[in-house]
């Protein structure tokens, strides 16, 4: 692996509309500073409503008249494979952009880019298996067919925590279905999405099929939600933003895909392999500095082992290497920005005021510039404490003991969210029962954060609507049309 360093000056990106790179209608730029160093690392245009409208027009034109929806799935797949190859070749460059803008460790960032290549390739292949149904069992007179058609122009609104990977879980599926897209990346981490435009351009994605407009959610994102010319919007972000999307869709009944927040439990039974469980729980809570929608933030642990397990876990957590995102040894980098860091530490302080005890961590790491927080474990957390109810989005884990299996499931399900859950036990029956009974779109047994493009992702309850990836990742972006075809002379209603 190469040596990575800060750029001498911020990297300058442009938006991508109708197959052209542009600064758009405003002369304002947004500058992103690396949360791990404080240096200015990237700049892109602060897009405005006019830019969103230009992108919508380009995507509409490409869908209504362009070649993309009419091409065979095989032809679309060829282009998508070419994009995947180009991403693979530029993985280190893309990873560096992502590392500098998000504050995550460079090795993790490059790993995510390589993971995204795999998702693009899966979606390219999956394009060719999207199919409808035929009903030949409706009697002699009628044959029915069910067609899947691309839904049309899709808006894609993405967050800052995994900008490139989350886009990979959506965009190639949208393109595989034959749709066209307008992407609105997070205003803080748009670089890798804009770099991807160059790669799509080279790979032969036709003009207007993908457009990227940078700018604020309340300006550009809201315009996508409000527009009658956008057929569907996929929003990945906080539940607050999801609610705004639902409010906007009340006016135009647009289809929404929503991937929102989580407050995910690790349930650790006394019969688990406790060394494995401690390692998995530490990884699940600290990965991406806890800024991971599916990361575990509640430790629901059997009372008989709670104290010993908490100590074992704390020993692991103290050894996590928090530090410079550009250092290949770093396991956990910086939090997203200063305000977010103070918000995370505020939850810890509030927990302490409400009687919780800090087992390890609990503070900023003071030895360097940047927004670094120690992996933090909190015990004696009273029910109702915000630490247990709200998505903190930082490396903070709250412990809740349980006595019976039923109590464990009740505690795990006592949340407005239902995104993911991890179950740790050697008892296969208990594991399967808990898999059934836990309310979460993704369940892990004796592991956590495992992933693969074959399997669908999404949340229950207030964690979202719809599913991404897998074959459902393409179906999500299609309309289903049923046709009844009469095969016999008509028996007249009016004789
Ligand atoms: P956010 O909700 O603040 O922003 C997400 C995106 O929505 C950004 O691009 C933002 O500009 C845009 N946006 C904000 N207001 C908008 C509006 N009024 N109209 C349209 N767009 C608007 O979220 P964030 O802080 O970037 O990311 C963190 C959140 O994302 C966490 O809650 C996390 O759980 C969630 N998330 C969920 C998943 C999942 O798959 N369920 C994955 C990653 C992140």
Boltz pocket constraint, residues with backbone or C-beta under 6 A from the ligand:
constraints:
  - pocket:
      binder: B
      contacts: [[A, 157], [A, 158], [A, 159], [A, 160], [A, 161], [A, 162], [A, 166], [A, 184], [A, 185], [A, 186], [A, 187], [A, 215], [A, 216], [A, 217], [A, 218], [A, 220], [A, 221], [A, 222], [A, 225], [A, 236], [A, 237], [A, 238], [A, 239], [A, 240], [A, 241], [A, 242], [A, 244], [A, 258], [A, 259], [A, 260], [A, 261], [A, 262], [A, 292], [A, 293], [A, 391], [A, 393], [A, 419], [A, 459], [A, 463], [A, 464]]
      max_distance: 6.0
